[in-house]
Amino acid sequence: MIEVTLVFTVAASLVCFVRLMRGPTLVDRIIAGSVVGTMLFALILLFGLFLEEPMMIDVALVYSVLHFADMLIYAKYLGRHRRVA
């Protein structure tokens, strides 16, 4: 069952990665990057379950903290450089 979930999560990540590369605006690309990062967090957890390796939970938690900091940096960048129409 974990294998099926891994396959579907990878497929969803690839769809979001396409949006990341082809997004029409910067905001679309940032949102797609956030979704890809969240999917990667889920993949790390699922892969840890698949391998029965509890240390992968720690790796996933560290990654999620770094991803959160990354999203804060993007939000601050958008707040400063966004044009008012």
Secondary structure, 3 states (H helix, E strand, C coil): CHHHHHHHHHHHHHHHHHHHHHCCCHHHHHHHHHHHHHHHHHHHHHHHHHHCCCHHHHHHHHHHHHHHHHHHHHHHHHHHHCCCC
